[in-house]
Amino acid sequence: MFQLGKQPTNNDKKIVDQLRSLGIDMIDTAKSGHPGIVLGAAPIIYTLYAKHLMINPKDPNWINRDRFVMSAGHGSALLYATLFLAGYKITLEDLKAFRSMDSITPGHPEYKTTPGVDMSTGPLGQGFASAVGMAIAEVYLKNQLKKKIIDYHTYVLCGDGDLMEGISYEAASLAGVLGLNHLIVLYDSNHVSLDAETNVTFTENIKDRFTAMGWNYINVSDGEDIEALNRAIDQAKAEENKPTLIEVNTIIGKYSKNQGTAKAHGTPLDEEDLKQVKEKLDIWDIPFTVSNDAVTEFQRQIEERVDAYYKNWQTKKENLDEESKEKLDLLEKGTYEIKLKDFSYDFPEDLMESTRDASGKVLNEIKNQCDFFLGGSADLATSNKSYLKESGDFSKDNPMGRNIRYGVREHAMGAISNGLALVGLRPFASTFLVFSDYLKPAIRMSALMNLPVLYIFTHDSISVGEDGPTHQPVEQLIALRSTPNLEVFRPADVNEVIGSYKTIFRKKEGPSAIILGRNKVPIQNETKASEVEKGAYIVRMEEGQLHGIIVATGEELSIAIDAATRLKEQGYSLRVISMPSIERFRKEPKEYQEELFPMTVKTFVIEASSSYSWHSFVYNERYLITVNNFGMSAKREDIMKRYHMDVESVIKKIKEML
């Protein structure tokens, strides 16, 4: 523990108080925000930026910069004030526009909106867990590229709320197992959350808990003590085998009349309080007053520490071999396409194969074509068929392993994947579709930040069978499809699996989810990998007069084709459309959409999932052959019959409607 030591120097205190003043001015102008963390945690962020972070405000996207994650995203005003003083391209006018329309200073930090912001944060725990991904990426790339051209630290500022969220402990546990010693978390420990003091909700011993998870623990008893903060961070950086949590005891809303109480968390200061706080800080009571001396001194400290290191790094980069230069160039661009070239696919003799098995083969081909492709499963790689063969497991003893053993930690897996993508890797995360609910908050963050994370979900319908309703997804597909900026693919066979992956890796940004089945399905002559990028296409053309259209996805496509074939024998001519991706189809020109779906023709949909994806394609719900209730434990064939998803039931339903 670092006891109370030297008080801040005049220069230190002047800059810290300048940060506080700018932060509360921003909140006052916006009439909303969180002054508590601004007033309480300013010394922490100042010490980190002025004395430790290896950053270059003139090159904010420098690939080897230290990463900083404001996991307590409600502290955005403090972060923006810090970035402004540090010399990033943020102006006083930007600070004055805090939380206003189209500003670069939104209510919570947003990736690619504000220079110097390394990820979008706000949902508590997401930043903490994603930082673990950033730390994994540093270890992997340090060993993947020559001359340790990647060698950075990842820092996190979190609060009590972050550490109450379960995702933080999933991620912290894995970080301890992996020995991520370049991960340093600064815990703003003020014992207050939004509603109340934490003595009624959060009383565990943080030191014991993190120590038990394999972390190094340091305490700074006085959050105003810059010298103690500085020593603590130095000690954390010297740790060779463990991540470090630095617990910093602070006072929320320090100097305000509500200091130390829940009222200080998210309530802007009133006029009288704002005035008296500024008096205590010895700053003029004029909004957005900035000391040139404070700005100059803050930027001087950063430049003196970083300039030589940055120049030496550039020289090291120039001296890299051509292969490493090419790899580094991909990382620095931040977006790149993986060209899944033609490859020899090993088809089974009986032409029957599950889409999860097909996916496993393709993943291993992708692995051969891109060193930046890696990922893992939440203890289900064997079932998901998502293990990268001959690639090893990532660990402190094998930093170049490309399979991340996440254990049963779905939520952290999603957030860690975001952290990997934020550094420039192309990660995948895999589990059963029914457990996608555990990842949903992280998937949402992938979509918000437009990150190229691949989510692989298997065991995709009630046809899972005997495992029963707890393992049979029903509502999960619509949950994924309703997420903006997420493309969802549900391929019907190996041809469409290949087409899905080619489409996904042709994209340079944005997350994707591929939904795969456990059961063997026939490899259809009519399915085409090249058509998947359109989202939907005709796999069986009608003969003569068109009586109706059947749309299907995944395993149900073979049911649709069988039903159409038998209905033809009974005098009904039906078109069958495979729609592996609704999102892709909706992006196609209107002419193509109308070509597939003539306005006057009845359309039926077959999918063993919620009907809510499909109402816009049919006249009314009577044309939907879907599942809107939970499944049951029974043999696959019996379940499909009970839910009218077998071929006989489908034929009967369509004949009635025609």
C-alpha positions in Angstrom: 0.0 0.0 0.0 1.2 3.5 -0.8 0.4 5.7 2.2 -0.2 9.4 2.1 2.9 11.0 0.7 3.8 14.2 -1.1 1.0 16.5 -2.1 0.9 17.5 -5.8 3.5 20.0 -7.0 2.0 23.4 -7.9 2.2 22.5 -11.6 0.6 19.1 -11.0 -2.2 20.6 -8.9 -2.8 23.4 -11.4 -3.3 21.0 -14.3 -5.5 18.6 -12.2 -7.7 21.5 -11.1 -7.8 22.7 -14.7 -9.2 19.3 -15.8 -11.8 19.5 -13.0 -12.8 23.0 -14.0 -13.2 22.2 -17.7 -15.2 19.0 -16.9 -17.7 20.7 -14.6 -18.1 23.6 -17.1 -18.9 21.1 -19.9 -21.5 19.4 -17.7 -23.0 22.7 -16.6 -23.3 23.9 -20.2 -24.9 20.6 -21.3 -27.1 20.6 -18.2 -26.4 16.9 -17.9 -23.4 14.7 -17.1 -21.5 13.1 -14.2 -19.5 15.6 -12.2 -18.6 13.1 -9.4 -15.9 11.3 -11.4 -14.6 14.5 -12.9 -13.9 16.0 -9.4 -12.8 12.7 -7.8 -10.7 11.0 -10.4 -8.9 13.9 -12.1 -5.6 13.2 -10.4 -5.7 9.6 -11.7 -6.1 10.5 -15.3 -3.7 13.3 -15.1 -0.9 11.1 -13.6 -1.5 8.5 -16.3 -1.5 10.9 -19.3 1.2 13.3 -18.1 3.7 10.7 -16.7 3.1 7.3 -18.2 1.0 6.9 -21.4 3.1 6.4 -24.5 0.9 8.3 -27.0 1.3 10.9 -29.7 -1.5 13.4 -30.0 -0.2 14.3 -33.5 -0.6 10.6 -34.5 -3.6 9.5 -32.5 -3.9 6.1 -34.3 -0.3 5.1 -33.9 -0.4 1.3 -33.8 2.1 1.0 -30.9 0.5 3.6 -28.6 -0.5 2.6 -25.1 -4.2 2.0 -25.0 -6.5 3.8 -22.5 -10.0 2.6 -21.9 -12.4 4.8 -19.9 -14.4 1.8 -18.8 -16.4 4.2 -16.5 -17.7 5.9 -19.6 -19.8 8.3 -17.7 -16.5 10.1 -17.0 -16.4 11.3 -20.6 -16.2 15.0 -19.7 -13.0 14.2 -17.7 -11.5 12.3 -20.7 -12.4 15.0 -23.2 -10.8 17.7 -21.0 -7.7 15.6 -20.7 -7.4 15.0 -24.5 -7.9 18.7 -25.1 -5.1 19.7 -22.7 -2.9 16.9 -24.1 -3.0 18.4 -27.6 -5.4 16.2 -29.5 -7.5 17.8 -32.3 -10.2 18.9 -29.9 -11.1 22.6 -29.4 -12.7 24.6 -26.7 -15.7 24.8 -28.9 -15.9 21.0 -29.0 -15.8 21.0 -25.2 -18.6 23.6 -25.1 -20.6 21.3 -27.5 -20.5 18.4 -25.0 -23.5 16.1 -25.4 -25.0 18.2 -28.2 -26.1 17.1 -31.7 -23.2 16.0 -34.1 -20.5 17.1 -31.6 -17.3 15.1 -31.3 -17.8 15.1 -27.5 -20.8 12.8 -27.0 -22.3 11.8 -23.7 -20.2 8.7 -23.5 -17.0 8.1 -25.4 -17.5 6.8 -29.0 -14.8 5.1 -31.0 -13.8 7.0 -34.2 -15.8 10.1 -33.1 -13.3 11.7 -30.8 -9.5 11.7 -31.4 -7.8 9.8 -28.7 -10.7 7.6 -27.7 -9.7 4.0 -28.1 -13.2 2.4 -27.7 -16.8 3.2 -27.1 -17.8 2.8 -23.5 -20.7 3.3 -21.2 -22.3 -0.1 -20.5 -20.3 -0.9 -17.4 -17.8 -3.7 -17.6 -17.6 -3.7 -21.4 -14.5 -1.5 -21.3 -12.7 -3.6 -18.6 -13.3 -6.8 -20.6 -12.4 -5.4 -24.0 -9.2 -4.1 -22.5 -8.3 -7.8 -21.8 -8.7 -8.3 -25.6 -6.3 -5.4 -26.3 -3.8 -6.9 -23.9 -4.0 -10.3 -25.6 -3.6 -8.7 -28.9 -0.4 -7.0 -27.7 1.1 -10.3 -26.6 0.2 -12.0 -29.8 1.4 -9.3 -32.1 4.6 -8.8 -30.2 5.5 -12.3 -31.0 3.9 -12.4 -34.5 5.9 -9.4 -35.8 9.7 -9.0 -35.6 11.8 -6.7 -33.3 8.9 -6.3 -30.8 7.5 -3.6 -33.1 4.3 -4.0 -31.1 5.0 -3.4 -27.4 2.4 -1.4 -25.5 0.5 -1.3 -22.2 -3.3 -1.3 -21.9 -4.7 0.9 -19.1 -8.2 1.0 -17.8 -10.0 3.5 -15.5 -12.9 1.8 -13.9 -15.3 2.3 -11.0 -17.3 0.4 -8.5 -20.0 -0.1 -11.1 -17.6 -1.8 -13.5 -16.5 -4.2 -10.8 -20.0 -5.1 -9.8 -20.7 -6.3 -13.4 -20.2 -10.1 -13.9 -18.4 -9.6 -17.2 -15.5 -7.9 -15.4 -14.8 -11.0 -13.4 -15.1 -13.3 -16.3 -12.5 -11.2 -18.1 -10.3 -10.7 -15.0 -10.2 -14.4 -14.3 -9.0 -15.1 -17.8 -6.5 -12.3 -17.7 -5.0 -13.8 -14.6 -4.8 -17.2 -16.2 -3.0 -15.7 -19.2 -0.6 -13.6 -17.1 -1.3 -10.4 -19.0 1.3 -8.2 -17.3 0.9 -5.3 -19.7 -2.7 -4.8 -18.5 -3.1 -2.2 -15.7 -6.4 -1.3 -14.2 -6.9 1.9 -12.1 -9.9 1.4 -9.9 -11.5 4.7 -8.8 -12.6 3.4 -5.4 -15.0 5.9 -4.0 -17.5 3.5 -2.4 -20.5 5.2 -4.1 -22.7 4.2 -7.0 -25.6 6.0 -8.6 -28.3 5.0 -6.1 -26.4 4.7 -2.9 -23.2 4.0 -1.0 -21.7 0.6 -1.9 -21.9 -0.6 1.7 -25.4 -1.9 0.9 -24.5 -3.6 -2.4 -20.7 -4.2 -2.8 -18.8 -5.3 0.2 -16.3 -8.0 -0.9 -12.6 -7.7 -0.4 -11.3 -6.5 -3.8 -7.7 -7.2 -2.9 -8.4 -10.8 -1.9 -10.6 -11.4 -5.0 -8.1 -10.1 -7.5 -5.2 -11.7 -5.8 -7.1 -15.0 -5.9 -7.5 -14.6 -9.7 -3.8 -14.2 -10.2 -3.5 -10.4 -10.2 -1.0 -8.1 -8.7 -2.8 -5.7 -6.3 -1.6 -2.2 -5.2 -3.5 0.3 -3.1 -3.1 4.1 -3.2 -4.8 5.4 0.0 -5.1 9.0 -1.1 -6.3 9.7 -4.6 -4.9 13.2 -4.5 -1.3 12.0 -4.0 0.3 12.3 -7.5 3.6 10.9 -6.2 1.9 7.8 -4.8 -0.1 7.3 -8.0 3.1 7.7 -10.0 5.0 5.1 -8.0 2.1 2.7 -8.1 1.9 2.8 -11.9 5.7 2.4 -12.1 5.4 -0.7 -9.9 2.6 -2.1 -12.1 4.7 -1.6 -15.2 7.6 -3.5 -13.6 5.4 -6.6 -13.0 6.6 -9.4 -15.3 4.0 -12.1 -14.7 0.6 -10.7 -13.7 -2.0 -8.0 -14.6 -2.3 -5.3 -12.0 -5.2 -3.7 -10.3 -4.4 -0.4 -8.6 -7.2 0.5 -6.1 -7.2 4.3 -5.7 -9.2 5.6 -2.8 -11.0 8.8 -3.9 -13.8 11.1 -2.9 -16.6 11.3 -5.4 -17.6 14.9 -6.2 -14.6 16.2 -4.2 -15.0 19.9 -3.2 -18.8 19.9 -4.1 -21.4 20.2 -1.4 -22.5 16.7 -2.2 -19.0 15.2 -2.1 -18.9 11.6 -0.9 -22.6 10.9 -1.6 -24.6 9.3 -4.4 -26.0 12.8 -5.3 -22.6 13.7 -6.6 -22.6 10.9 -9.2 -24.9 12.1 -12.0 -26.4 15.5 -10.9 -24.9 18.6 -12.4 -23.7 21.2 -9.9 -26.0 24.1 -9.2 -24.8 27.6 -9.7 -23.8 28.2 -6.1 -22.0 24.9 -5.9 -20.2 25.5 -9.2 -19.0 28.9 -7.9 -17.7 27.6 -4.6 -15.9 24.7 -6.2 -14.0 27.0 -8.5 -13.1 29.2 -5.5 -11.6 26.1 -3.8 -9.7 25.3 -7.1 -8.5 28.9 -7.3 -9.9 29.2 -10.9 -11.8 32.2 -12.2 -15.6 31.8 -12.2 -15.7 32.2 -16.0 -16.8 29.2 -18.0 -14.0 27.4 -19.9 -11.2 29.5 -18.5 -8.0 27.8 -19.6 -4.5 28.4 -18.2 -1.9 28.5 -21.0 0.7 27.6 -18.5 -1.2 24.4 -17.6 -1.6 23.5 -21.3 2.0 24.1 -22.0 3.3 22.1 -19.0 0.9 19.2 -19.7 2.0 18.9 -23.3 5.7 19.4 -22.4 5.6 16.4 -20.1 4.0 14.2 -22.8 6.4 15.3 -25.5 9.6 14.9 -23.4 8.6 11.4 -22.4 7.3 10.2 -25.8 9.2 12.0 -28.6 12.4 10.1 -28.6 10.6 6.8 -28.1 8.3 7.6 -31.1 11.2 8.5 -33.3 13.1 5.3 -32.4 10.0 3.3 -33.1 9.7 4.8 -36.6 13.3 3.9 -37.3 12.7 0.3 -36.0 9.7 0.2 -38.4 11.8 1.2 -41.4 14.3 -1.6 -40.6 11.8 -4.3 -40.6 11.9 -7.1 -43.1 9.5 -6.9 -46.0 7.1 -9.6 -44.6 6.8 -7.8 -41.3 6.4 -4.4 -43.0 3.5 -5.8 -45.0 1.8 -7.2 -41.9 2.3 -4.0 -40.0 0.9 -2.1 -42.9 -2.3 -4.1 -42.7 -2.6 -3.4 -39.0 -2.0 0.3 -39.5 -4.7 0.6 -42.1 -7.1 -0.9 -39.6 -9.3 -2.5 -42.3 -8.4 -5.3 -44.7 -10.0 -8.0 -46.7 -9.2 -11.6 -46.3 -9.5 -13.1 -49.8 -10.8 -16.6 -49.3 -9.3 -18.0 -52.5 -10.5 -21.1 -54.2 -9.5 -24.2 -52.3 -10.0 -27.9 -52.5 -12.9 -28.9 -50.3 -13.1 -32.4 -49.0 -16.7 -33.4 -49.7 -18.1 -36.5 -47.8 -18.9 -39.5 -50.0 -22.6 -39.5 -49.2 -22.9 -35.8 -49.8 -24.4 -35.4 -46.4 -22.7 -32.9 -44.0 -23.7 -30.5 -41.2 -23.1 -26.9 -41.7 -21.0 -26.8 -38.5 -18.7 -29.4 -39.9 -18.4 -27.5 -43.2 -17.7 -24.3 -41.2 -14.8 -26.0 -39.3 -13.1 -26.9 -42.6 -13.5 -23.4 -44.0 -12.2 -21.8 -40.8 -9.0 -23.8 -41.1 -8.6 -22.6 -44.6 -9.0 -18.9 -43.6 -6.4 -19.5 -40.9 -3.9 -20.6 -43.5 -4.5 -17.3 -45.4 -4.3 -14.8 -42.6 -2.0 -14.7 -39.6 -4.3 -12.1 -37.9 -7.2 -14.5 -37.8 -7.7 -16.1 -34.3 -10.4 -16.7 -31.8 -12.0 -19.3 -29.7 -15.1 -20.8 -28.1 -16.7 -20.7 -24.7 -15.7 -24.2 -23.9 -17.6 -25.6 -26.9 -14.9 -25.7 -29.6 -15.4 -29.5 -30.0 -19.2 -29.0 -30.6 -18.9 -25.8 -32.6 -16.1 -27.2 -34.8 -14.3 -24.0 -34.4 -10.8 -25.2 -33.4 -7.9 -24.0 -35.6 -5.8 -27.1 -36.2 -2.1 -27.1 -35.8 -2.3 -23.6 -34.4 -1.9 -24.2 -30.7 -3.6 -22.6 -27.7 -2.8 -19.0 -26.8 -1.2 -18.9 -23.3 1.6 -17.2 -21.4 3.8 -20.1 -22.6 2.6 -20.0 -26.1 2.0 -16.4 -27.1 1.6 -17.3 -30.8 -1.3 -19.8 -30.2 -4.4 -18.9 -32.2 -7.0 -20.7 -30.2 -8.2 -18.8 -27.2 -9.6 -21.1 -24.5 -12.3 -18.8 -23.1 -13.7 -21.4 -20.7 -17.4 -20.9 -19.9 -17.2 -17.1 -20.2 -19.5 -16.1 -23.1 -20.0 -12.5 -22.2 -16.3 -11.8 -21.7 -15.6 -13.7 -24.9 -17.6 -11.2 -26.9 -16.0 -8.1 -25.3 -12.5 -9.6 -25.5 -13.1 -10.2 -29.2 -14.0 -6.5 -29.5 -10.7 -5.6 -27.9 -8.8 -7.9 -30.4 -10.6 -6.2 -33.3 -9.8 -2.7 -31.9 -6.1 -3.4 -32.3 -6.5 -4.7 -35.9 -7.0 -8.4 -35.6 -9.8 -10.4 -37.2 -11.3 -12.4 -34.3 -14.0 -15.0 -34.0 -16.1 -16.1 -31.0 -18.2 -19.2 -30.9 -20.9 -20.9 -28.8 -24.4 -22.4 -29.2 -27.0 -20.0 -30.7 -29.2 -20.3 -27.6 -26.3 -18.8 -25.6 -26.0 -15.8 -27.9 -28.1 -14.1 -25.2 -25.0 -14.1 -23.0 -23.0 -12.2 -25.6 -25.7 -9.8 -26.8 -24.3 -6.6 -25.0 -20.9 -7.3 -26.5 -22.4 -7.9 -30.0 -24.2 -4.6 -29.7 -20.8 -2.9 -29.0 -19.3 -4.7 -32.0 -22.1 -3.2 -34.2 -21.8 0.3 -32.6 -18.0 0.4 -33.2 -18.3 -1.3 -36.7 -15.8 -3.9 -35.7 -15.1 -6.9 -38.0 -15.8 -9.5 -35.3 -17.2 -12.9 -36.5 -19.7 -14.6 -34.2 -20.1 -18.4 -34.9 -23.3 -19.9 -33.5 -24.2 -23.6 -33.8 -27.0 -25.9 -32.7 -29.4 -23.5 -34.4 -33.0 -24.7 -33.9 -35.4 -26.9 -32.1 -34.0 -29.8 -34.2 -31.2 -30.0 -31.5 -33.6 -32.6 -30.1 -33.1 -34.4 -26.8 -31.3 -31.5 -25.0 -34.6 -29.8 -24.7 -35.9 -26.2 -24.7 -33.0 -24.8 -22.6 -30.7 -25.6 -25.6 -33.1 -25.0 -28.4 -33.0 -21.4 -29.8 -36.3 -19.9 -30.8 -36.1 -16.1 -30.3 -32.3 -15.7 -30.8 -32.3 -15.3 -34.5 -34.7 -12.3 -34.4 -32.6 -10.8 -31.6 -29.5 -10.9 -33.8 -31.3 -9.8 -37.0 -32.8 -6.8 -35.2 -29.3 -5.5 -34.2 -28.3 -2.6 -36.5 -25.1 -3.0 -38.5 -24.9 -6.8 -37.8 -25.2 -9.1 -40.8 -26.6 -12.5 -40.0 -26.0 -15.6 -42.2 -27.9 -18.9 -41.9 -26.5 -21.1 -44.7 -28.3 -24.2 -45.9 -25.3 -26.5 -46.8 -21.6 -26.4 -47.5 -22.0 -24.4 -50.6 -23.7 -21.6 -48.7 -21.2 -21.9 -45.8 -18.4 -21.2 -48.2 -20.4 -18.4 -49.8 -21.1 -16.9 -46.4 -17.5 -16.8 -45.3 -16.4 -15.4 -48.7 -19.0 -12.6 -48.2 -18.1 -12.0 -44.6 -14.3 -11.7 -45.2 -14.8 -9.6 -48.3 -16.1 -7.0 -45.9 -13.5 -4.8 -44.2 -15.6 -3.5 -41.3 -18.7 -4.5 -39.4 -19.6 -7.6 -37.4 -21.2 -10.7 -38.8 -22.9 -13.8 -37.3 -23.0 -17.1 -39.0 -25.7 -19.6 -37.8 -24.9 -23.3 -38.2 -26.7 -26.6 -37.7 -25.6 -29.7 -35.9 -27.6 -32.2 -38.1 -26.3 -33.5 -41.4 -28.1 -32.1 -44.4 -27.9 -33.0 -48.1 -25.5 -30.9 -50.1 -27.8 -29.5 -52.8 -27.0 -29.3 -56.5 -28.9 -26.0 -56.7 -27.2 -24.0 -53.9 -24.5 -21.6 -55.0 -21.7 -20.0 -53.0 -21.5 -17.1 -55.4 -25.2 -16.1 -54.8 -24.9 -15.8 -51.0 -23.6 -12.2 -51.2 -27.1 -11.2 -52.6 -28.7 -12.5 -49.4 -31.3 -14.5 -51.3 -31.6 -16.4 -54.6 -33.7 -19.0 -56.5 -32.6 -22.6 -55.9 -35.6 -24.2 -57.6 -37.4 -22.5 -60.4 -41.1 -23.1 -61.0 -42.1 -25.0 -64.2 -44.9 -23.3 -66.1 -47.4 -21.1 -64.1 -46.1 -19.9 -60.7 -48.5 -20.9 -58.0 -46.4 -19.9 -55.0 -43.0 -19.2 -53.5 -41.3 -21.0 -50.6 -38.6 -19.2 -48.7 -36.3 -21.1 -46.3 -33.0 -20.8 -44.5 -30.5 -23.3 -43.1 -31.6 -26.9 -42.4 -35.2 -26.1 -43.5 -34.1 -25.4 -47.1 -34.0 -29.2 -47.8 -37.5 -29.5 -46.4 -38.7 -26.7 -48.7 -37.1 -28.4 -51.8 -38.6 -31.8 -50.9 -42.0 -30.3 -50.4 -41.9 -28.3 -53.7 -40.8 -31.5 -55.5 -43.7 -33.5 -54.2 -46.2 -30.7 -54.7 -45.1 -30.5 -58.4 -46.3 -34.1 -58.7 -49.7 -33.0 -57.4 -50.0 -30.2 -59.9 -48.5 -27.2 -58.0 -45.6 -25.3 -59.4 -43.6 -23.6 -56.7 -40.4 -21.5 -56.7 -38.0 -22.1 -53.8 -35.8 -19.3 -52.6 -32.9 -19.7 -50.2 -32.4 -16.6 -48.0 -29.2 -17.0 -46.0 -29.1 -13.3 -45.1 -32.1 -11.1 -44.8 -29.9 -8.1 -44.2 -28.0 -8.7 -47.4 -31.2 -9.2 -49.5 -32.6 -5.9 -48.2 -29.6 -4.1 -49.6 -30.1 -5.4 -53.1 -31.7 -3.2 -55.8 -35.5 -3.1 -55.7 -35.6 -4.7 -59.2 -33.8 -7.8 -58.0 -36.1 -8.1 -54.9 -39.2 -7.8 -57.1 -37.8 -10.3 -59.6 -37.5 -12.9 -56.8 -40.9 -12.0 -55.2 -43.5 -11.0 -57.8 -46.2 -8.9 -56.0 -49.2 -11.0 -56.8 -47.7 -14.4 -55.8 -48.3 -16.1 -52.5 -45.2 -16.5 -50.4 -44.6 -19.1 -47.6 -41.7 -19.0 -45.2 -40.2 -22.1 -43.5 -37.8 -21.5 -40.6 -37.7 -23.3 -37.2 -37.4 -20.0 -35.4 -39.5 -16.9 -34.4 -41.9 -15.6 -37.0 -41.0 -12.0 -36.3 -38.2 -12.0 -38.9 -40.6 -12.7 -41.7 -43.9 -10.7 -41.6 -42.8 -8.3 -44.3 -42.5 -11.2 -46.8 -46.0 -12.6 -46.5 -49.7 -11.5 -46.6 -50.3 -12.6 -43.1 -49.1 -15.0 -40.4 -51.0 -17.9 -41.9 -48.2 -18.1 -44.5 -45.5 -18.5 -41.9 -44.3 -22.0 -41.0 -42.3 -21.0 -38.0 -41.9 -21.6 -34.2 -43.1 -19.0 -31.7 -42.9 -21.1 -28.5 -40.3 -23.1 -26.7 -39.2 -26.5 -27.9 -39.2 -29.8 -25.9 -36.9 -32.7 -25.1 -37.5 -35.4 -27.7 -36.1 -37.0 -30.8 -35.5 -34.6 -33.7 -38.1 -36.3 -35.9 -40.8 -36.2 -33.3 -40.2 -32.5 -32.5 -40.3 -31.5 -36.1 -43.6 -33.3 -36.5 -45.1 -31.8 -33.3 -44.2 -28.3 -34.6 -45.4 -29.0 -38.1 -41.9 -28.6 -39.6 -41.7 -32.0 -41.3 -42.2 -32.4 -45.1 -45.7 -33.9 -44.8 -47.0 -31.0 -42.6 -45.5 -28.4 -44.8 -47.1 -30.0 -47.9 -50.5 -30.1 -46.2 -50.2 -26.4 -45.0 -49.2 -25.1 -48.5 -52.0 -27.1 -50.3 -54.6 -25.7 -47.9 -53.4 -22.1 -48.5 -53.2 -22.5 -52.3 
